[in-house]
């Protein structure tokens, strides 16, 4: 499994950066056979062992040192709303722009924490198959650590 390793400096802050617009899958570090998928019943982002979504890692919709995750071939972005990760169509509101912008923190061994821009004490977490944002732990925790791969 090829993992994109990241190293870019934006606005004097080192953040992980993929070759922008590349096709990538987002997977939990502790369960690499799972990936982010779309719920069949609502707009929630969930973990599945099949039918992974591919994302373009693009410059953050809000903030210089952020990234956003756009679902490949669509106008949907990974964002949080009411502490639940969702796959939502782009909209021009400031709230959407902030909810869909993240910082990638190199806090995990061989992986990254995906920190919320507008709630900097929160990061993307998986809880079973559900994806939420929750209080970041003081040390790396498997349910907060993510890897980015180009293929299965």
Secondary structure, DSSP 8 states (H G I E B T S, - for coil): --B----EEETTEEE---STT-EEEEEETT-TT-EEEE-SSSSBEEEESSS---EEEEE-SS-TT-EEEEETTSSEEEEEETTEEEEEE----HHHHHHT-EEEEEEETTEEEEEESSSTTEEEEEETTEEEEEE--SS--GGG-EEEES--
